[in-house]
Each structure stands twice: as structure tokens, then as C-alpha cells.
């Protein structure tokens, strides 16, 4: 029976990954710092079969202990949040990139055969776009002056209208936030290390993950959790820009299965792979769907018509590579999963900190 170390295994995704691994016959050891921003308002329940070590992934002595007799590593431990990363820069670079470096150094000479690291769709910046003639553009960036004047959509080099299309792994990287920078550094560290030390390595670029157990009181945890926290407290979901930006929402159970498959499938070695649903949803539509699921359809979204620094307009996943290399197929579509998610939201307590998040960004000039 193989033993897998899951860093960040007490977190939202980590708990589902742990359960997935245990169901499939693995032993699981968890290393998690249990920081307050993520865990203070969440009841952390980890299966009794899992061994838990509490501490920071930057603590080399503890990491050495955690890696003892381990066959594989799933590296989830990270600071998460585009907006917060733009002003807590040292925290994000330290937790994500230095933390990964310490983990990799500690793996030298150990028994680890494969490592799978959690990367992010944020590394793409804007997703794929096509011009009406069918040609694809490599990199698209919105002009800050256009955003400030309320022209939210990306345009081509000659001002032409663009069509957003699914984003594949060959799309060039274009980092728009400190968070994105740290996630790209994490995946490159792992892949370079794996090649150098003949350790199998895989990076999964996760799209917007949702499901029961998210930290609803953490305003940086994800779009759907933020909306749920606002709605559960009788407040309108706050939406930057005009709400027509498009994202891909993937259920946490599908993500957990993706990590197990990335650990097991020989063909995945050395690859970067998207994990998403393969569907695109506008943010405003998601807010309305969630309000309906929570039975508060009278609470509409608060469209702020302001932009947040580091945000992109459209990005949703092409999951062809995940299907080919992992045999991955999403099983929990957003529309069919919001009912159970809403039931869980109603059963828990959340503190709405969305206004505090917005105030922090505005105070630093990161909202315009």
C-alpha cells in the first residue's frame, strides 16, 4: 500500500483529495499549517485513517519528517487569492515559492516516486481568443485606459471584436497577478526538479473550484464561496466590472479525482494539465443561479462597474488533455451541484467579509 503526503491536506481541496486517496487504498499523511484565514471559521474534519502533522511547509525539519517512507506527494499547500496577493506580496512569494523550494530540497534522496503540484488557471492571464475570421491570438491584454472608461471586453490589436474560446495548455503564459506568478513558479520548480532528479512530476492547472466545505468567511477563497457568504447574510453578491466575464467552475470532487489520476497515470508524467469542467459561465449568471438555489432570488447581484487589479476578463478550460492523459471526465456539473452546495451553505455559519476585502483593495488603489 503506497503512502502519499498531502501538503495542505486539511484545506478545502485537501480534505477531498485525502478522502479520494483513502477510498482507493492509499495511506495518507497530511502536512498543514492550519492558518486562521483559511481554517478559523471552518470545522476541519479529517478521516481518522489519515496521519496529520501540523506545521509550515517552510519548516525543513518537519518536512523531512513528513517525507519519511513516502511514495508520492500531492502539493496543495499555498496562499490563495489574486486580490490579496497584490498587496501581501512577501507572504505569497514566501508561502508558495519558498515553501515549494523547501519541499523539493527535502525530497532529494527520499523514496518519492511522483509529485503532483496544484497550479492555477490564473497563469494564463486572459484565456484564448479568436478573431471573427477564425484566427487565434497568442496573447491578449486589456488596456488599462479602456478598463477605466468601462470598456470591459478585450479587443484585438486593431480594436476588432474577439470571441473567447476554451483555453488549452499550449496557450502562452501571461501573468497578471502576484498570485499567478507564484503558481507558475511552483509548477516550473516541480517540473524542473522532477526532470533533474528522475522523479515523475505533474502540474494541474485548476480552474474555479467549488463545493461544500469552502471557507465562506475567507473573502479570497473563491467566487462561489464569496457569493454564498454574501447571500447567506442577506447581502447582494459583489461583482466587479459588468458581470459578463466568463469562468469555468469545477466541482471539488472532480478535482480530487483529477489529483488521484495524475498520481497514477504513467502518461501524465512531465505534463501540465488543465482541470476544469469544460464549460463557461458568466459571473452574473452564477450569482443568479446561486441565489435561486439558496431560495433568495430577490437578492440580485451588486454590479459595481469597477475593475480589480490583476483580474482578467475571460478564461475557461479546454480539458482535452485531461481526457487523453488521465481519462478525466467531470461528473458534477455546476447546474446540478448548486442544490447540494446551497443545502450545505444553509447548514453552516459564515461571516461576510466581502466589504472588508473591497476596502483593503480600494485603500491600496487596486480598484478602479
N, C-alpha and C positions, 0 to 999 in steps of 0.2 A: 504494500500500500504506500503510495507516494505521499510525501509531506510537502505542503505548499505554504509558504509565507505570504500573507496578505498584508501589506502595509496599508494603513488607513482602513483596516478591516472592520472597525466599529462605526464607520461613517455610513451614509445613506446607501451608496452603491456597494460598499464593502460588506455590509451585512447580507445583502442579496447574493453577492459573489461567494461569501462563506457558506451560505445555505446551499447554493448550487453545487459547490465542490463537495460538501459533506454528503449530499444526496447521491453523488456519483462515486462515492467510495474513497475520497481523499481524506487524509489527515490535514487539519488546518491550524496554523499558528498565526496569530494576529499581532501586529505591532501598531499601536495607535497612541497619539499624544492626547486624545480626548480634549481638544481645546474648547473653551467656553463658547466661542462664536458659533460653533457647529453643534455642540452637544449640551449646552446649558439648559435648553428648554425641550430636549428630546430624551425620551426614555430609551436608553440603549440596552437592547436585549440581544445577547449573542448566544448562539447554541452552546449548551454545556460541553459538547464534544470538542469545541474549539479552545485551544490554549491562548490566553491573552497576556501580552506584555505591554505595559503602559510606559510610553516614553517617546521621545522625539527621534525621528529618523536621522537627525544630525548627530546623535549620540553614538559614536562609533563603537564603543564597548558594548552597548546594549544591542546594536545592530549585529555585531559579531555573535552575540549570544543568540539572537533571534534566527540567525542563519545556520545554526548548528544542525547538521544532518538534514538539511532541507533539499528537496529535489527540484523545486521550481519556485519562482517568485511572481506574484502579481502586485505591481507597484501602483497603488492608488493614492498614497499619502501626498497631499498637495493643498496649498492655499487656493481657493476657488473664488473668482469674482472679477469680471472685467473692470467694472467701475472702481472698486476698491483698490485694484492693482495700480491704478493710475496715480494714487497718492500714498499708498503704503508699499512703495517700490522695494525697499530693502527687505521687508517681510516676505514678499512674494518671491523675489530672487533667492533669498536665503532658504525659505522653506521648500521651494520647488527644485531649484537648480543645485544648490549646495547639498540639500537633502538627498537628491539623486546621486550626486557625486560620492557622498559618504557611503551610501548603499552599495554602489558599484565597486568602490575600493575594497569594501569589506567582503565582497563576493569573490575576490581573487583567491584562487586556491581552494575554494569551497566545493561542495558537491552539487551546486546548482547546475541543472542542465538547460533550463529555459527561463527567460524573464519576459513578462508581458507588461508593458507600461501604458498607463492611461494618458493619451494625448487629447487634443480638442479640435473641434471644427473651427475654432477661433483662429487657428494658424493660417487659414486660407484668406483671411480678410474678407473682402467681397467674394461671393461664390462665382460660379460660371455664368457667363452671359453670352448671348448670341445677338448678332445684328440681324435685321429682317431678311437679308439675303442668305442667311444660314451660316455665315462665317462666325467662328468663335474668337473671342478676345481673351488673351492670356491673363492680363491683369487690368482690373477696372477699379478706379478710385473716385470717390465723390469729391468735388471741390468744396472747401470749407465755406467759401463765399456763397455758393449755391445753397448749401445747407442752412446757413444763417438767414437766407432770404426765403426759406421754406420750400425750396425745390428739393424734395427728398430723394427722388429716383436718380440712380446712376445713369449717365449718358455716355455715348461713345466719344471718341476723340474729336469728332466734328459736330458734337451736340446731338447725334442721332439717338432715337429711342432704342432701348435694349430690352431683350427678353431674358429674364433669369431662367436658367436651366439647372438640372441636377449637377452637383459638383463631385467630380471624381478625384482620385488621389493624384492624378497627373497634373492637376491644376497648380500652377506655381504658387509658392508660399508668398504671402503679403501681410506682414504682421502689423496690426492696427492698435494693439494694446500691450502693456507690460505683461499681462496675464498670457496673452498669445505668445509673446517672446519666451516666457519661461516654459510653456508647454512644448514649444518647438525645441528648445534646448534640452528638455527632458528626453524627448523621443530620439534626438540625434545622439545624445550621450549614450543611451541604451543600445542603439543600433551600432554605433562605432565600437563600443565596449564589446558587444557580442561578437563582432567580426574579429576583433583583435585577440580575444581570449577563447575563441571557438565555443562560445556559449550561444545557444539559439536565442533569438531576440525578436519580439514582435511589438509594434506600436499600434494601438487602437485609437483612432480619432473619433471621439464621442460627440454626437450631436446633443440636442437638448433633452436631458434625461428627466423623466418624471415617474411618480408612483408614491404609494403610501410610505411614510417614514421619513420624508424630507423634513429638513429643519425649517418649519414655516416661519419661525421668528428671526431667521437669518436672511436679511434682505438681499444678500448676494448669492443665495443658494440656487436660484433658477427662476425663470419667468413664471411657470405654472405655480410654483410654491408661493411666489410673491403675490400673484393674483388671488390665490386661495386664502392667504393670510388677510389681505385687504377685504375680500368678500365676507369671510367668516366674522370679521369685526364690523360689518355693516358699511364698509367704505368702498368707493369705486376703485377698481384696478387702475394704477397709474401707467400710462402708455406714452413713451417718448415718440416724437415725430407724429405721423398721422395714423399709425396703427396698421398700415397696409404692408409693412415689411414682412417678409416670409421666413419661416423657420421650419425645421424638421424636429418633431417630438417623438422620442423613442422610449418605450417603457423600460423600467429598471430591470424587470425580469428578462427581457430580451437582451439587455446589456450584460447581465450576469452570465447568460448562456454564451454570449459572444466571447467573454473572457475565458470561460472554460474551453470553448472550441479553439481559441487562439493558443491555449496552453497545450492542447492535444494534437492538433492537425499538423503533420510534418510540412505540408506545403506552405504554411503561414510563415515559416522561419525567414527572417530578414525583411519582412514586408511591413508597410504602413497600410492600415485597412480602416475604412470608414465603418462606423457602427451607427446606423440611424434607422428610420422607418421607411425611407424612400419616398415619403410624402411631404408636401409643402402646405403650410397653414399660415394665414395672416394672423398677426398678433391680436388684432381687434376681434377677429372671429373666434379665436381661442378664448378670449375673455368672455365673450357672449356665451359660448358653449359651456364654460365652467360655471358661469352664473346660473344658467339653466339647470345644470346638474346639481348645483347646491340649493336649488329652489329659491333663488333670489333674482329672478330675471329682471326685476325692476331696477336693479343696480347696474347701470351701464358703465362702460369704461370712461375714465378721465383722459381724454386725448389732449396732451399737453402742448403739442406743436412746438416742442423744443427738442434739440438733439443732445445726446450724451456723448462726450468724447470717448473714442475707442469703439463705438458701436458701428456695425455695418448694416447695410440695407437688406440684402437677401443672401441666404445660404441654406441649401437643403441637399440631402445626401444622394449620391449615386452609390448604391450598395452592391453593384455587380461583382466587385472584387470579393466582398464578404461572402456572397453566394458561391462564388467559384472556389475560393481557397478554404473557406470554413464550413460550407454547407449551411450558412446562416440564413434564416428566414424569420422576419418579425412575426410574432404571434399575438401581440397585444396592441392593436391599433388605437389611436387616441380616442376616436369617437366611441368605441366600445369599452374603453377603460375609464372614462371620466366618472361614470356612476360609482364604481367601487372606490375610486380616489375621493370623490365627494363624501361618500359614507365615512371614510377614514377621517377626512378633514372635520366633519361634524362631531366625531368622537374624541377629538383632541383639542387642546387649548393652544392658541397662538397669540403672540404679542405683535401687533402691526408696527414694524419699524421702517416701513417704506418712506415715510416722511423724513425720518432721520437720515436715511440714505440719500434722499434727494437734497436735503440741506447740506450734507457733507460735500456732495459733488458741486453744488452751487457755490459754496464758500470758497472752493478752490478754482472756480472759473471753468469747471468741466461740463457745464450745461450751458447751451447757447440757443 
